[in-house]
Amino acid sequence: MYSIQYMIETILNDPQAVVLSMIVNVDGSSYRKEGAWMLLQENGDRIGVVSGGCLENDLSARASRLFHTGKAELADYDLSAEDDLGWGRGAGCNGVVTVLVRDIDENFRQFLRLIYKQLIKKEPVHLLQSMTDFDDYTYMGQDGSSSVEMLLNKDVTRPFQTKAGQFQIGKEHFYSQLIWPEPALYILGAGVDARPLALLATQIGYAVHLFDWRDGICNKQHFPTAASIQIGDIRKQIADVNFSPLDSVVVMTHDFQTDAAIVEHLLNLKLLYVGILGSKKRSSRLFGGEIPSKIHTPIGLSIGADGPEEIAISIAAELIAVRQGKYL
């Protein structure tokens, strides 16, 4: 799964023609909801999905007509039809999905560039799009009015909460979407068990940052999808990181003294998720007694995982649950 920030970065770094498909309304059930994006590039590549495969071919055909036009259009897909010719056959859905399909012209690229500048500062952005005039769009956040702290206190109840849909002002209809920055996962420790976690986390949309003191194991060969790799004293390295309330951290150095120094620093930070690999008894020793409630340990959902790959799956599942507000 690709983050919207990643898609915007792709648009800005690749000059080829590209069409953006964005779900702006769902009546009933569908594979994905309002706010899902997919890019259709002129070379035939697709980045992201808006369905389980039942809409993509038609959207590709629409994109081929829109490339280099700067135009946008709405496409309605009724997934509830049960006959062989309907979208519903094999779709597993029972709703009507409306997709805004837009050729990205230079004006919209510049608009996305402004949004991207906000996102890389780890600031969410509110996108506003007129549903009657597709050239009428704007965003809120450039003045700092929708900072993380304000959003968490007022507009939403948790980080990464999906907030997308349409509203009406007078006779004018608008689409609104809260776009969150790409989630970041900091993995402290680059042992063998960190490799499947880094790969899986990247696949579910995280920017993964590795920290370790051993360049022989902490490198691009073992972590090809990592956004960054830092070699040196982890305790000193994380002191220089500008952590955000949207960030997640996994501690898996397998070194007790290093872990103890790390968690002492992390406890002073406001983070979305902190997980520590190891038994509850070991973690109790790290904290000199009671484990703080915000610490996830033993790390990962309790699914009976065994071995690096299964443990990585359990950790990734817990990260998703926390990010989506489903953690119990």
N, C-alpha and C positions, 0 to 999 in steps of 0.2 A: 504494500500500500504506500502510495506516494503522498507526502504532505503537500498542501497548497503552496506553501513557501517554496518547496522544491520545484513545483510546476512553474511558478512565476520565475524562479531563477533560470529554469530551462528556456522559457520564452525570451528572457533578456539576453541570454548567452548564445542563442541559436538564431541566426538571421532568417532562416527559412520560413516560409509561410506556415501559419498554424491556426487552427480553429479551436476555440474553447467551447466545450459543451458543459453546461452547468444546470443541474436540476433545480428548478425554481418553485415547483409545486408538486405535491403528491396528494391525491385523493384515494384513500384506501391504503392497501399495503403494497410495498415494493421492495426490491432487493436493497436499494439504497435510498436515502431520504434527501430532503432539501439540503443544499450545500455541497453535494458531491460534484467534483470536477473531473473532467477528462480532457486531455489534449489530443488533437488529431493533426499530425504533422504532414506536410506535403509529400514527404518521402514514404509515407504509409505507416510510420510508427505511431503507436498509441501509448500514451502515458496516463495511467489511472483507468478507472472503470466507473460507469454510472449504472450498470446493471450486471446481471449474471451472464451476459452474453447475448441477450435477446434484442438489445437496442443498438449495439455497437456498429453492426454492418450498415444499418440504415443511416446512422449518424455519419459514418464515413462517406456514404454517398452524398449526403447533404454537404459535408465539408468540401468535397471535390468541386461542388458548384459555387462555394463561397470563397475559396482561396483567392487572394489578391483583390477582393471586392470591397472590403471594409464594411460589409453588411452584416446584419444580424437578423435572426428569425426565431420564432417559437415553434416547437414541434411537440404535438400531443400524442402520447402512446397509451392506448387502452389495453392494459395487460389482463383484463378480466374476460376477454373473449375466449370461448371454449372450442370454437371450430378450428379446423386445421389451418385455416388462413389467418387466424387471429394471433395477436402477440402473446395471448395467454398460453398457447400450447407449449408445455415444457418449461414455462417461465417460473412457475411456482409462486406467482403473484396474483393479486386480485385488486389492482388499483389502476388509476390513470396518472401517468407521469408526464409532467410538462418540462421540457428542456429548452433552455435558451442557448442557441447555437450562434457563435460570433466569430467572424474572421478578425484576427488581431491586427489592426492597422497601427500606424505609427503613433496616433493619438492615444490609443488604448495601451500601447507599450509604455509610453511615458507615464500614464496613469498607474500602471502596474509597478513601474520603477519607484514611484512615490510610496506605494504600499509596501514594497519590498524593503525600503529603507526603514520603515517602522518595524517590520517583522524581525529584521536582523538585530534590532535593538531589544528584542524579546518583548515587544509591545503588541497587543492585539489590535485589530483594525475592524471597524464597522464599514462594510461595503453597502452602498445604497445604489440601486439601479431602477430607473423608471421602466415600467412595463408597457408604456404607451410610446415613449420616445427612447429608443435604444441608445441614442447618442447622449442621453442625459444620465450621467452617473457621477458619483462622488464618494468620498469616504470620510470618516471621522477618526481622529486620533493624532493628526499631525501636530496639534497644539498640546498634546499630553493629556487631554481631557478624558481619554479612555485608557489610562495606564492600568497595569495589572492590578494594583491595589484598589483603585476605584471600581474597576469592573467586578472584582471579587466581593467588594463591600456593597455594591448597588445593583448592577445589571444582571449578574449571574451568581449562582450559589457555589460554584466550584470551577477550578481551572478546566479548560478544554470542553466546557459544556457546549453542546451543539445549540446554536441559536440562529435559525434561518427560517424565513417565511415571508409572506406578503402582507402588506397593510395598505390602507386607503386613507388619503387626505383629500377631502372633497370628492371630486370625480377622478382624481389621479391615483393610480395603483403603483406601488413600489415593491421591490424585492429588497430585503435586508438580510445581510449575513455577517455574523461575527467570525472573523478569520483569526485563528490562533497561530502564534509562531510555531515553527517545527519543534516538536518535543525533543529535549536533549537528555541523553543518558550518559552519565559519567561512570565508567567501570574502573575501579581502583584495584589493580592487580591483573596481570596478563597471563595467568596460568593456562593450562590446557582447557580447563573448564570455562574460561572466559571466551574462548573462540566461538563455540556455537551460540553463546548468548549474544555476542557482538553481531554475528551474522543475522540471527533471528530478529534482534531488535531493529536492525537496519531495515529488514523486510517488512516490519510493521510500522515503519515511518519515523523511527528515531534517528537523530544525528548522534552517533556514538563517539565518545571521546575516551581514549585509553590512557591510563597512567601506570607506569611501572618503572623500576630502577634497572631492569635487565633488558638491554637492547637486543640480546640474542633471542628473546621470545616475544618482545613487544615491538613488532615491526609490521610493515605492510604485507609481508609474505604470509604471516599468520592472521592478520586482521585487514584483509584487502578492502573491506567496506567501511572502515573507520573514517570518520570525518577528521579526526586529528589523533596523533600519538605523541605523548609526552614522556621523555625518559629522564629520570633523576629521582631525587628524594620526594616521594609522594606528599609527605607532610608539608614541605615547602611549596610544592607545585600547586596544591589546592588552595593554599593561602592566597595565591595570586589570581584565582578564578573568581570572576564576578557572577556568582550563582544567582539564579532567579527563583521565585516561588513556583515556577513552572518546571523546574529541573528535577531529575531523578538521579539518585546515586546508588550504586551497588558496590559494597566493600567485600572484596574477595582476594586479599593478598596472601592469605594463609600464614601470615606473620603476626603473632599476637601483639607484640610491642608496637608494630606499625599500625595495626588496626586500632589499638587503644588511643594512640595519638590522633588518628584520623577522626574517630567518632567524637573525641573531645572537641575538635574543631567543628564538626558537622552539627553538633547539638546547638551551637550558637546561630545556626542559619535557618531560614525559613525555606524549606524545600517541599516539593510535592511528595517525594518518596525517598526513603532511606532504607535499604535492605542490607543485612549483614549475613554473609555465608557462615554457617557453623551452627552448632547446637545451642539451645537456649541456655544451657549451663555455661558454655564458653562465653556467650554474649553477656550473661550476668556478671561474669568475672571482668569483662571489658569495662562495664559500668560500675564495678565495685558494689554490686548489689542489684537493686531493682532496675529492670529494663524500661526506659521511657516508652510511653504508649505509642509514640509516633514512629518507633523503630520496628521494622518488619524483620523478625527473626524467630525461628529459622526461616530463611528467605524462601519465597515461592509459595504457590498454593499447594495445599496438602493433597496431592494426587498419587502418592506412592512412587514418586520419581526416583529413578536409579541411574546413575551415570551422567556424564556431562551434558549429553543431548537432551535427555528427559528433564534434568534439573533446569536447563535453559528454558525449556518449554514452560515449566512451572513458574519460573521467574517472569517470563514474558507474559504469561496469563495474569499474574498478579499485577504487573505494570499496567496492563490494559484495564483490569478491574478498578484499580485506583484512579486511573486517568478518566474512566467513564463513570466514576462515582458508584460503582457496583460492588465495591469491596465491603464485606460484612465483618 
